[in-house]
Structure formats: C-alpha cells, structure tokens
Amino acid sequence: MRVLLIEDDSATAESIELMLKSESFNVHTTDLGEKGVDLGKLHAYDIILLDLNLPDMWGFDVLRSLRLSKVKTPILILSGIAGVENKVKGLGFGADDYMTKPFHKNELGSTHPRNRAPLPEPCPSRSFRPAISL
C-alpha cells in the first residue's frame, strides 16, 4: 500500500514512517503542505495522512486543495488538536477520518476504509425515528 505522509514534526514523521514500513507499506513523507498537494495530485496513493500544523500552510488548506483538484484518495487527518470544531471542519472539507495524536499503531491501521467492517443493511420493515429531534 502506498502512503503519503504530510507531517512537519520530524520525530513524529519518523515514528509513523517506521510503524508503517514495519507493516510493509511504501511511505513517502514530506513536511510541507504545498509539496504534499503536488505529490497527492501526481501520484496514486492508497491513503494520505495529513497533519494540520504545517510550516507553509494550514492542513485544512492542503485538504481543500486536494479535494478541489478531484483527488479521491482517502485522507486521514492526524492532529494533536482534539477539538470537536476541528474534527467537524476537517470532515466537512472532505477528510475521510480524523485521529488525534498520540495514537496506537493499531488505531492507524483500522482507519483505512478497506479495513473497516461493512455496515449492516437497514431492516426494510422498520422505519427509523430518532429519539430526539435536532
């Protein structure tokens, strides 16, 4: 599996890269958002791991640029920012998932859509009615 890791903290990037390479993933790492956008557009990755705090641009801008360029690769935001607002914003901009640091390596492997269990089919004889309305 080909992974693009966009992470500016060298210790974190090295740790994630070692974790993924130990599972036989092919990992390409950059610490710059602009380079990540270029690489994401040029190469076919199976997943993009994206930090939000990058030195040249905000990770949300990287995400938005990739999605506006029609890059359909699953994007997982990896961030130390745990606020609900940022999670909602990231998912709203087109991220496929949002994971806060620190995380266990098993959590990282479970985020790829191919590793998720399929959702059960809804029962056609029952209609869903939420307990509370928003």
OpenMM code with the backbone's topology and positions (N, CA, C; nanometers):
from openmm import Vec3, app, unit

residues = "MET ARG VAL LEU LEU ILE GLU ASP ASP SER ALA THR ALA GLU SER ILE GLU LEU MET LEU LYS SER GLU SER PHE ASN VAL HIS THR THR ASP LEU GLY GLU LYS GLY VAL ASP LEU GLY LYS LEU HIS ALA TYR ASP ILE ILE LEU LEU ASP LEU ASN LEU PRO ASP MET TRP GLY PHE ASP VAL LEU ARG SER LEU ARG LEU SER LYS VAL LYS THR PRO ILE LEU ILE LEU SER GLY ILE ALA GLY VAL GLU ASN LYS VAL LYS GLY LEU GLY PHE GLY ALA ASP ASP TYR MET THR LYS PRO PHE HIS LYS ASN GLU LEU GLY SER THR HIS PRO ARG ASN ARG ALA PRO LEU PRO GLU PRO CYS PRO SER ARG SER PHE ARG PRO ALA ILE SER LEU".split()
positions = [
    Vec3(0.0841, -0.1170, 0.0000),
    Vec3(0.0000, 0.0000, 0.0000),
    Vec3(0.0891, 0.1239, 0.0000),
    Vec3(0.0523, 0.2206, -0.0842),
    Vec3(0.1291, 0.3447, -0.0959),
    Vec3(0.0668, 0.4536, -0.0084),
    Vec3(0.1500, 0.5128, 0.0790),
    Vec3(0.1030, 0.6111, 0.1756),
    Vec3(0.1802, 0.7413, 0.1560),
    Vec3(0.1059, 0.8530, 0.1525),
    Vec3(0.1679, 0.9850, 0.1552),
    Vec3(0.1484, 1.0401, 0.2948),
    Vec3(0.2574, 1.0690, 0.3631),
    Vec3(0.2553, 1.1248, 0.4980),
    Vec3(0.2978, 1.2710, 0.4903),
    Vec3(0.2089, 1.3610, 0.5292),
    Vec3(0.2395, 1.5044, 0.5305),
    Vec3(0.2439, 1.5455, 0.6768),
    Vec3(0.3644, 1.5543, 0.7315),
    Vec3(0.3870, 1.5771, 0.8750),
    Vec3(0.5139, 1.6586, 0.8927),
    Vec3(0.5057, 1.7705, 0.9655),
    Vec3(0.6223, 1.8576, 0.9797),
    Vec3(0.7125, 1.8222, 1.0974),
    Vec3(0.6605, 1.7530, 1.1975),
    Vec3(0.7435, 1.7170, 1.3122),
    Vec3(0.8257, 1.5936, 1.2758),
    Vec3(0.9568, 1.6109, 1.2712),
    Vec3(1.0425, 1.5030, 1.2210),
    Vec3(1.0369, 1.3773, 1.3076),
    Vec3(1.0275, 1.3932, 1.4396),
    Vec3(1.0211, 1.2760, 1.5276),
    Vec3(0.8900, 1.1996, 1.5060),
    Vec3(0.7805, 1.2725, 1.4936),
    Vec3(0.6502, 1.2091, 1.4695),
    Vec3(0.6487, 1.1420, 1.3325),
    Vec3(0.7002, 1.2119, 1.2318),
    Vec3(0.7043, 1.1564, 1.0966),
    Vec3(0.7871, 1.0285, 1.0932),
    Vec3(0.9009, 1.0305, 1.1590),
    Vec3(0.9868, 0.9121, 1.1607),
    Vec3(0.9186, 0.7954, 1.2311),
    Vec3(0.8506, 0.8239, 1.3411),
    Vec3(0.7813, 0.7197, 1.4159),
    Vec3(0.6690, 0.6569, 1.3322),
    Vec3(0.5895, 0.7411, 1.2668),
    Vec3(0.4797, 0.6907, 1.1832),
    Vec3(0.5357, 0.6130, 1.0647),
    Vec3(0.6410, 0.6675, 1.0052),
    Vec3(0.7027, 0.6006, 0.8899),
    Vec3(0.7548, 0.4619, 0.9277),
    Vec3(0.8230, 0.4509, 1.0409),
    Vec3(0.8733, 0.3208, 1.0872),
    Vec3(0.7589, 0.2242, 1.1153),
    Vec3(0.6526, 0.2751, 1.1775),
    Vec3(0.5353, 0.1937, 1.2075),
    Vec3(0.4756, 0.1360, 1.0789),
    Vec3(0.4612, 0.2212, 0.9777),
    Vec3(0.4003, 0.1775, 0.8524),
    Vec3(0.4927, 0.0863, 0.7716),
    Vec3(0.6207, 0.1194, 0.7693),
    Vec3(0.7151, 0.0354, 0.6952),
    Vec3(0.7277, -0.1030, 0.7574),
    Vec3(0.7093, -0.1129, 0.8897),
    Vec3(0.7150, -0.2448, 0.9543),
    Vec3(0.5984, -0.3324, 0.9094),
    Vec3(0.4940, -0.2690, 0.8558),
    Vec3(0.3784, -0.3419, 0.8017),
    Vec3(0.3870, -0.3528, 0.6491),
    Vec3(0.5053, -0.3253, 0.5944),
    Vec3(0.5346, -0.3349, 0.4507),
    Vec3(0.4634, -0.2304, 0.3647),
    Vec3(0.4317, -0.1136, 0.4227),
    Vec3(0.3742, -0.0048, 0.3445),
    Vec3(0.4858, 0.0732, 0.2779),
    Vec3(0.4588, 0.1247, 0.1604),
    Vec3(0.5513, 0.2117, 0.0888),
    Vec3(0.5145, 0.3545, 0.1269),
    Vec3(0.6010, 0.4228, 0.2023),
    Vec3(0.5686, 0.5534, 0.2595),
    Vec3(0.6542, 0.6627, 0.1963),
    Vec3(0.5874, 0.7685, 0.1515),
    Vec3(0.6560, 0.8877, 0.1038),
    Vec3(0.6194, 1.0000, 0.1991),
    Vec3(0.7205, 1.0691, 0.2531),
    Vec3(0.6981, 1.1702, 0.3557),
    Vec3(0.7441, 1.3072, 0.3085),
    Vec3(0.6640, 1.4079, 0.3408),
    Vec3(0.7027, 1.5469, 0.3201),
    Vec3(0.6599, 1.6275, 0.4414),
    Vec3(0.7340, 1.7353, 0.4686),
    Vec3(0.6987, 1.8205, 0.5816),
    Vec3(0.6308, 1.9497, 0.5374),
    Vec3(0.6048, 1.9638, 0.4080),
    Vec3(0.5439, 2.0856, 0.3550),
    Vec3(0.4089, 2.0573, 0.2903),
    Vec3(0.3127, 2.1423, 0.3192),
    Vec3(0.1798, 2.1263, 0.2635),
    Vec3(0.1759, 2.1401, 0.1129),
    Vec3(0.2466, 2.2393, 0.0602),
    Vec3(0.2455, 2.2624, -0.0854),
    Vec3(0.3021, 2.1420, -0.1605),
    Vec3(0.4103, 2.0856, -0.1075),
    Vec3(0.4675, 1.9667, -0.1703),
    Vec3(0.3713, 1.8483, -0.1580),
    Vec3(0.3004, 1.8387, -0.0455),
    Vec3(0.2022, 1.7337, -0.0271),
    Vec3(0.0892, 1.7429, -0.1284),
    Vec3(0.0450, 1.8666, -0.1563),
    Vec3(-0.0591, 1.8870, -0.2573),
    Vec3(-0.0086, 1.8395, -0.3931),
    Vec3(0.1130, 1.8807, -0.4283),
    Vec3(0.1705, 1.8406, -0.5576),
    Vec3(0.1835, 1.6889, -0.5682),
    Vec3(0.2360, 1.6257, -0.4643),
    Vec3(0.2528, 1.4796, -0.4656),
    Vec3(0.1176, 1.4081, -0.4710),
    Vec3(0.0210, 1.4591, -0.3962),
    Vec3(-0.1111, 1.3985, -0.3958),
    Vec3(-0.1791, 1.4034, -0.5315),
    Vec3(-0.1509, 1.5093, -0.6072),
    Vec3(-0.2086, 1.5232, -0.7413),
    Vec3(-0.1367, 1.4360, -0.8431),
    Vec3(-0.0046, 1.4195, -0.8255),
    Vec3(0.0771, 1.3498, -0.9251),
    Vec3(0.0784, 1.1973, -0.9128),
    Vec3(0.0692, 1.1464, -0.7910),
    Vec3(0.0870, 1.0031, -0.7684),
    Vec3(-0.0397, 0.9397, -0.7138),
    Vec3(-0.0555, 0.8117, -0.7417),
    Vec3(-0.1713, 0.7356, -0.6936),
    Vec3(-0.1374, 0.6733, -0.5585),
    Vec3(-0.1813, 0.7373, -0.4508),
    Vec3(-0.1612, 0.6838, -0.3163),
    Vec3(-0.2876, 0.6111, -0.2731),
    Vec3(-0.2706, 0.5169, -0.1823),
    Vec3(-0.3853, 0.4464, -0.1268),
    Vec3(-0.4482, 0.5244, -0.0119),
    Vec3(-0.3664, 0.6050, 0.0553),
    Vec3(-0.4152, 0.6895, 0.1646),
    Vec3(-0.3168, 0.8047, 0.1856),
    Vec3(-0.3706, 0.9179, 0.2298),
    Vec3(-0.2886, 1.0340, 0.2646),
    Vec3(-0.3099, 1.0610, 0.4128),
    Vec3(-0.2009, 1.0681, 0.4875),
    Vec3(-0.2040, 1.1020, 0.6293),
    Vec3(-0.1592, 1.2469, 0.6412),
    Vec3(-0.2439, 1.3311, 0.6971),
    Vec3(-0.2235, 1.4757, 0.6930),
    Vec3(-0.2261, 1.5381, 0.8311),
    Vec3(-0.1182, 1.6061, 0.8667),
    Vec3(-0.1129, 1.6861, 0.9887),
    Vec3(-0.1755, 1.8221, 0.9574),
    Vec3(-0.2266, 1.8900, 1.0585),
    Vec3(-0.2870, 2.0215, 1.0354),
    Vec3(-0.1878, 2.1359, 1.0480),
    Vec3(-0.0947, 2.1262, 1.1421),
    Vec3(0.0004, 2.2347, 1.1661),
    Vec3(0.1264, 2.2155, 1.0829),
    Vec3(0.1261, 2.2738, 0.9645),
    Vec3(0.2400, 2.2633, 0.8742),
    Vec3(0.3060, 2.4005, 0.8637),
    Vec3(0.4353, 2.4057, 0.8341),
    Vec3(0.5053, 2.5342, 0.8353),
    Vec3(0.4663, 2.6301, 0.7230),
    Vec3(0.4232, 2.5777, 0.6094),
    Vec3(0.3958, 2.6664, 0.4955),
    Vec3(0.2481, 2.6932, 0.4713),
    Vec3(0.1617, 2.6056, 0.5213),
    Vec3(0.0182, 2.6264, 0.5047),
    Vec3(-0.0587, 2.5403, 0.6034),
    Vec3(-0.1798, 2.5790, 0.6309),
    Vec3(-0.2655, 2.5068, 0.7232),
    Vec3(-0.3110, 2.3770, 0.6574),
    Vec3(-0.3164, 2.2684, 0.7314),
    Vec3(-0.3555, 2.1387, 0.6772),
    Vec3(-0.4930, 2.1383, 0.6129),
    Vec3(-0.5852, 2.2208, 0.6657),
    Vec3(-0.7172, 2.2306, 0.6041),
    Vec3(-0.7077, 2.2834, 0.4611),
    Vec3(-0.6101, 2.3721, 0.4359),
    Vec3(-0.5905, 2.4240, 0.3001),
    Vec3(-0.5344, 2.3167, 0.2078),
    Vec3(-0.4499, 2.2306, 0.2613),
    Vec3(-0.3989, 2.1167, 0.1844),
    Vec3(-0.5164, 2.0266, 0.1461),
    Vec3(-0.5988, 1.9949, 0.2439),
    Vec3(-0.7155, 1.9100, 0.2216),
    Vec3(-0.8082, 1.9702, 0.1161),
    Vec3(-0.8381, 2.0974, 0.1315),
    Vec3(-0.9275, 2.1654, 0.0372),
    Vec3(-0.8680, 2.1650, -0.1037),
    Vec3(-0.7378, 2.1920, -0.1163),
    Vec3(-0.6715, 2.1925, -0.2475),
    Vec3(-0.6783, 2.0558, -0.3143),
    Vec3(-0.6541, 1.9513, -0.2362),
    Vec3(-0.6597, 1.8161, -0.2920),
    Vec3(-0.8008, 1.7814, -0.3389),
    Vec3(-0.8998, 1.8142, -0.2583),
    Vec3(-1.0380, 1.7816, -0.2960),
    Vec3(-1.0850, 1.8667, -0.4144),
    Vec3(-1.0459, 1.9941, -0.4209),
    Vec3(-1.0824, 2.0780, -0.5353),
    Vec3(-1.0155, 2.0293, -0.6638),
    Vec3(-0.9010, 1.9617, -0.6484),
    Vec3(-0.8299, 1.9052, -0.7631),
    Vec3(-0.8816, 1.7658, -0.7980),
    Vec3(-0.9903, 1.7262, -0.7359),
    Vec3(-1.0561, 1.5980, -0.7625),
    Vec3(-0.9735, 1.4765, -0.7201),
    Vec3(-0.8833, 1.4948, -0.6240),
    Vec3(-0.8082, 1.3819, -0.5682),
    Vec3(-0.9036, 1.3055, -0.4775),
    Vec3(-0.9286, 1.1812, -0.5101),
    Vec3(-1.0260, 1.0999, -0.4374),
    Vec3(-0.9623, 1.0057, -0.3353),
    Vec3(-0.8310, 1.0121, -0.3216),
    Vec3(-0.7590, 0.9295, -0.2250),
    Vec3(-0.8138, 0.9541, -0.0842),
    Vec3(-0.8380, 0.8485, -0.0061),
    Vec3(-0.8812, 0.8702, 0.1325),
    Vec3(-0.7773, 0.9536, 0.2084),
    Vec3(-0.8257, 1.0523, 0.2834),
    Vec3(-0.7373, 1.1398, 0.3608),
    Vec3(-0.7735, 1.1277, 0.5075),
    Vec3(-0.6729, 1.0944, 0.5871),
    Vec3(-0.6871, 1.0845, 0.7318),
    Vec3(-0.6101, 1.1995, 0.7943),
    Vec3(-0.6790, 1.2838, 0.8690),
    Vec3(-0.6115, 1.3901, 0.9427),
    Vec3(-0.5566, 1.3309, 1.0708),
    Vec3(-0.4280, 1.3536, 1.0942),
    Vec3(-0.3612, 1.3152, 1.2190),
    Vec3(-0.3203, 1.4446, 1.2864),
    Vec3(-0.3792, 1.4759, 1.4010),
    Vec3(-0.3515, 1.6047, 1.4618),
    Vec3(-0.3513, 1.5967, 1.6133),
    Vec3(-0.2748, 1.6842, 1.6732),
    Vec3(-0.2753, 1.6987, 1.8180),
    Vec3(-0.3899, 1.7869, 1.8646),
    Vec3(-0.4633, 1.8451, 1.7708),
    Vec3(-0.5769, 1.9316, 1.8025),
    Vec3(-0.7008, 1.8435, 1.8151),
    Vec3(-0.7548, 1.8348, 1.9371),
    Vec3(-0.8627, 1.7392, 1.9631),
    Vec3(-1.0014, 1.8014, 1.9633),
    Vec3(-1.0139, 1.9289, 1.9384),
    Vec3(-1.1438, 1.9947, 1.9463),
    Vec3(-1.2443, 1.9442, 1.8448),
    Vec3(-1.3692, 1.9361, 1.8869),
    Vec3(-1.4770, 1.8894, 1.8008),
    Vec3(-1.4905, 1.9795, 1.6780),
    Vec3(-1.4724, 2.1097, 1.6953),
    Vec3(-1.4862, 2.2029, 1.5830),
    Vec3(-1.3905, 2.1684, 1.4697),
    Vec3(-1.2673, 2.1334, 1.5047),
    Vec3(-1.1680, 2.0988, 1.4026),
    Vec3(-1.2014, 1.9661, 1.3354),
    Vec3(-1.2534, 1.8720, 1.4108),
    Vec3(-1.2932, 1.7439, 1.3521),
    Vec3(-1.4065, 1.7651, 1.2520),
    Vec3(-1.5056, 1.8426, 1.2920),
    Vec3(-1.6196, 1.8708, 1.2041),
    Vec3(-1.5723, 1.9456, 1.0801),
    Vec3(-1.4847, 2.0426, 1.0992),
    Vec3(-1.4311, 2.1202, 0.9864),
    Vec3(-1.3553, 2.0299, 0.8899),
    Vec3(-1.2686, 1.9437, 0.9424),
    Vec3(-1.1902, 1.8534, 0.8582),
    Vec3(-1.2776, 1.7578, 0.7792),
    Vec3(-1.3758, 1.6999, 0.8446),
    Vec3(-1.4659, 1.6086, 0.7757),
    Vec3(-1.5512, 1.6845, 0.6739),
    Vec3(-1.5874, 1.8077, 0.7081),
    Vec3(-1.6637, 1.8907, 0.6151),
    Vec3(-1.5854, 1.9283, 0.4909),
    Vec3(-1.4545, 1.9432, 0.5044),
    Vec3(-1.3690, 1.9754, 0.3895),
    Vec3(-1.3347, 1.8521, 0.3065),
    Vec3(-1.3767, 1.7335, 0.3516),
    Vec3(-1.3554, 1.6151, 0.2699),
    Vec3(-1.2623, 1.5109, 0.3268),
    Vec3(-1.2174, 1.5278, 0.4507),
    Vec3(-1.1355, 1.4227, 0.5117),
    Vec3(-1.2220, 1.2998, 0.5344),
    Vec3(-1.1612, 1.1832, 0.5266),
    Vec3(-1.2339, 1.0587, 0.5484),
    Vec3(-1.2364, 1.0187, 0.6945),
    Vec3(-1.1402, 1.0700, 0.7712),
    Vec3(-1.1370, 1.0407, 0.9140),
    Vec3(-1.0456, 1.1428, 0.9813),
    Vec3(-1.0536, 1.1488, 1.1134),
    Vec3(-0.9742, 1.2431, 1.1931),
    Vec3(-0.9306, 1.1688, 1.3182),
    Vec3(-0.8002, 1.1593, 1.3379),
    Vec3(-0.7465, 1.0909, 1.4537),
    Vec3(-0.6550, 1.1860, 1.5301),
    Vec3(-0.6707, 1.1886, 1.6619),
    Vec3(-0.5861, 1.2753, 1.7421),
    Vec3(-0.4611, 1.2013, 1.7888),
    Vec3(-0.3528, 1.2765, 1.7976),
    Vec3(-0.2259, 1.2236, 1.8477),
    Vec3(-0.2260, 1.2406, 1.9989),
    Vec3(-0.1613, 1.1537, 2.0712),
    Vec3(-0.0952, 1.0311, 2.0276),
    Vec3(-0.1980, 0.9209, 2.0008),
    Vec3(-0.1565, 0.8225, 1.9244),
    Vec3(-0.2435, 0.7111, 1.8904),
    Vec3(-0.1622, 0.5830, 1.8912),
    Vec3(-0.2310, 0.4705, 1.8999),
    Vec3(-0.1666, 0.3399, 1.8956),
    Vec3(-0.1596, 0.2950, 1.7509),
    Vec3(-0.0574, 0.2216, 1.7147),
    Vec3(-0.0412, 0.1807, 1.5749),
    Vec3(-0.1597, 0.0991, 1.5235),
    Vec3(-0.2274, 0.0247, 1.6101),
    Vec3(-0.3456, -0.0499, 1.5666),
    Vec3(-0.4600, 0.0422, 1.5273),
    Vec3(-0.4675, 0.1591, 1.5919),
    Vec3(-0.5701, 0.2567, 1.5548),
    Vec3(-0.5454, 0.3076, 1.4136),
    Vec3(-0.4217, 0.3308, 1.3808),
    Vec3(-0.3878, 0.3833, 1.2484),
    Vec3(-0.4256, 0.2840, 1.1396),
    Vec3(-0.3992, 0.1574, 1.1593),
    Vec3(-0.4321, 0.0562, 1.0602),
    Vec3(-0.5814, 0.0369, 1.0417),
    Vec3(-0.6586, 0.0653, 1.1436),
    Vec3(-0.8033, 0.0434, 1.1358),
    Vec3(-0.8768, 0.1552, 1.0643),
    Vec3(-0.8090, 0.2643, 1.0314),
    Vec3(-0.8781, 0.3786, 0.9720),
    Vec3(-0.8970, 0.3666, 0.8218),
    Vec3(-0.8197, 0.2820, 0.7560),
    Vec3(-0.8344, 0.2709, 0.6112),
    Vec3(-0.9674, 0.2030, 0.5802),
    Vec3(-1.0437, 0.2568, 0.4834),
    Vec3(-1.1760, 0.2010, 0.4532),
    Vec3(-1.1747, 0.0509, 0.4246),
    Vec3(-1.0695, -0.0008, 0.3672),
    Vec3(-1.0614, -0.1429, 0.3348),
    Vec3(-1.0578, -0.2284, 0.4614),
    Vec3(-1.0149, -0.1704, 0.5737),
    Vec3(-1.0039, -0.2458, 0.6982),
    Vec3(-1.1273, -0.2361, 0.7860),
    Vec3(-1.2278, -0.1623, 0.7437),
    Vec3(-1.3478, -0.1454, 0.8235),
    Vec3(-1.4510, -0.2527, 0.7893),
    Vec3(-1.5234, -0.2940, 0.8900),
    Vec3(-1.6323, -0.3896, 0.8670),
    Vec3(-1.7450, -0.3180, 0.7934),
    Vec3(-1.8125, -0.3876, 0.7023),
    Vec3(-1.9236, -0.3239, 0.6322),
    Vec3(-2.0386, -0.2946, 0.7280),
    Vec3(-2.1105, -0.1869, 0.7019),
    Vec3(-2.2261, -0.1529, 0.7834),
    Vec3(-2.3391, -0.2494, 0.7522),
    Vec3(-2.4159, -0.2885, 0.8522),
    Vec3(-2.5274, -0.3794, 0.8259),
    Vec3(-2.6352, -0.3082, 0.7458),
    Vec3(-2.7077, -0.3856, 0.6663),
    Vec3(-2.8183, -0.3304, 0.5876),
    Vec3(-2.9330, -0.2956, 0.6823),
    Vec3(-3.0004, -0.1832, 0.6596),
    Vec3(-3.1141, -0.1496, 0.7464),
    Vec3(-3.2301, -0.2457, 0.7217),
    Vec3(-3.3065, -0.2674, 0.8220),
    Vec3(-3.4224, -0.3550, 0.8118),
    Vec3(-3.5327, -0.2804, 0.7376),
    Vec3(-3.5795, -0.3321, 0.6228),
    Vec3(-3.6774, -0.2584, 0.5430),
    Vec3(-3.8152, -0.2510, 0.6072),
    Vec3(-3.8455, -0.3375, 0.7020),
    Vec3(-3.9791, -0.3387, 0.7602),
    Vec3(-3.9964, -0.2372, 0.8721),
    Vec3(-3.8887, -0.1747, 0.9140),
    Vec3(-3.8966, -0.0772, 1.0231),
    Vec3(-3.8469, 0.0572, 0.9746),
    Vec3(-3.9110, 0.1586, 1.0185),
    Vec3(-3.8623, 0.2926, 0.9851),
    Vec3(-3.7877, 0.3472, 1.1056),
    Vec3(-3.6829, 0.4200, 1.0791),
    Vec3(-3.6008, 0.4763, 1.1851),
    Vec3(-3.6607, 0.6085, 1.2278),
    Vec3(-3.6780, 0.6268, 1.3553),
    Vec3(-3.7275, 0.7513, 1.4093),
    Vec3(-3.6338, 0.7923, 1.5231),
    Vec3(-3.5641, 0.9062, 1.5085),
    Vec3(-3.4708, 0.9449, 1.6146),
    Vec3(-3.5448, 0.9730, 1.7460),
    Vec3(-3.4777, 0.9459, 1.8561),
    Vec3(-3.5369, 0.9676, 1.9869),
    Vec3(-3.5554, 1.1159, 2.0159),
    Vec3(-3.4646, 1.1967, 1.9639),
    Vec3(-3.4755, 1.3416, 1.9815),
    Vec3(-3.4608, 1.4081, 1.8465),
    Vec3(-3.5207, 1.5198, 1.8305),
    Vec3(-3.5060, 1.5933, 1.7049),
    Vec3(-3.4098, 1.7076, 1.7267),
    Vec3(-3.3351, 1.7392, 1.6243),
    Vec3(-3.2360, 1.8466, 1.6333),
    Vec3(-3.2901, 1.9746, 1.5786),
] * unit.nanometer
topology = app.Topology()
chain = topology.addChain("A")
for resn in residues:
    res = topology.addResidue(resn, chain)
    for name in ("N", "CA", "C"):
        topology.addAtom(name, app.Element.getBySymbol(name[0]), res)
